[in-house]
Amino acid sequence: MSDIPFDRMWDDSSYWLEQILNGKEIWCQFTFNQELKVENWIQQELNSNT
């Protein structure tokens, strides 16, 4: 994780990327402000059996 260039990625990446790389299935919705920074977010873990 320390090698991932979060500073060169969209702001939302730091919210979900590690979880995905660890095998979680999630759904996220992000709201960005005018500076393209995450202002609000919703996350739901998905059930892999559905």
C-alpha positions as CSV (number, residue, x, y, z in Angstrom):
1,M,0.0,0.0,0.0
2,S,2.8,2.4,0.7
3,D,3.9,2.3,-3.0
4,I,0.5,3.4,-4.3
5,P,0.7,7.0,-5.5
6,F,-2.5,8.3,-3.9
7,D,-1.3,11.8,-4.3
8,R,-1.6,11.4,-8.1
9,M,-5.0,9.7,-8.0
10,W,-8.5,10.9,-7.6
11,D,-9.3,11.8,-4.0
12,D,-11.8,8.9,-3.6
13,S,-9.1,6.2,-4.2
14,S,-7.9,6.4,-0.7
15,Y,-11.5,5.5,0.5
16,W,-11.9,2.3,-1.5
17,L,-8.8,1.0,-3.2
18,E,-7.2,-0.8,-0.2
19,Q,-10.5,-2.6,0.5
20,I,-10.8,-3.8,-3.1
21,L,-7.2,-5.0,-3.1
22,N,-7.9,-6.9,0.1
23,G,-10.8,-8.8,-1.6
24,K,-13.8,-6.9,-0.4
25,E,-16.7,-6.2,-2.7
26,I,-18.1,-2.8,-2.1
27,W,-20.3,-0.2,-3.6
28,C,-19.5,3.5,-3.1
29,Q,-21.0,6.8,-4.1
30,F,-19.0,10.0,-3.8
31,T,-19.8,13.6,-3.9
32,F,-16.9,15.9,-4.9
33,N,-16.5,19.6,-4.2
34,Q,-15.3,22.1,-6.8
35,E,-11.7,21.3,-5.9
36,L,-12.5,17.6,-6.7
37,K,-12.0,16.6,-3.1
38,V,-14.4,14.1,-1.5
39,E,-17.1,16.1,0.3
40,N,-19.4,13.2,1.2
41,W,-19.5,9.5,0.6
42,I,-21.6,6.4,1.1
43,Q,-20.2,2.9,1.2
44,Q,-22.0,-0.5,1.3
45,E,-20.3,-3.9,1.5
46,L,-21.7,-6.3,-1.1
47,N,-22.6,-9.8,-0.3
48,S,-20.6,-12.0,-2.6
49,N,-23.3,-14.7,-2.5
50,T,-25.8,-12.6,-4.5
